[in-house]
Amino acid sequence: MEFNHNVAVWFSKSFGLFYLMALSLAVVVYAYWPANKARFEDAAGSILSDEDKPWR
């Protein structure tokens, strides 16, 4: 098999597709991992914490 421009484009498109699919799957698994639930709930509620008040 000869390594020319078409082969390089095919390889880069295929590698990029699988790389982005794996990265997306990893992000989704991380976001829905049960051990991270408390951390995400903490972050969601931290903007509304009681100690964050206007300066007087």
N, C-alpha and C positions, 0 to 999 in steps of 0.2 A: 504494500500500500504506500502510495506516494503522499508525502506530507506537503500539501499545498494550501492555498488560501481557503478553499472551501472546507477542507478537513479542519483547519484551525477554527473557522467560524462555527462549524457544527460542534466541535468539542467545547468551545467556550460557551455556546448557547446551552448545550446539554449540562455542562458542569454548573453553570450559573442557575439553571432551573432547579437542579437537585439541591444545590447549596441553599437557595432561597426557600425551597420547600422544607428542608431540614431546619433551617433557622426559624421559620415561622412555626413549625411544630414545636420546637424547643421553647419558644416564647409562650405559646399557648399552654404547654405543659407546666411551665414555671408559674404562669398566672393562675392556673387552676389547681396547683399543688396544695393539698390541705394544710400543710405546715405553714404556708405563707398567708393564710387567711387572716390571722391576727395582725400581722404586719400591715397588710393592705387596709384593714378596717381602721387601724391606728392612723395610718396616713390619711385616710378619707375623713376622719373626724378631727384631725389635728388642726385643721384650719378653723374649726369652730370651738377650740378649747377655751376653757374659762379664764385662763391666765392671759389670753391675748385680748387686751382692752385698749381703747384709745388713751392717749397720753393726756393727763390733766395738768 
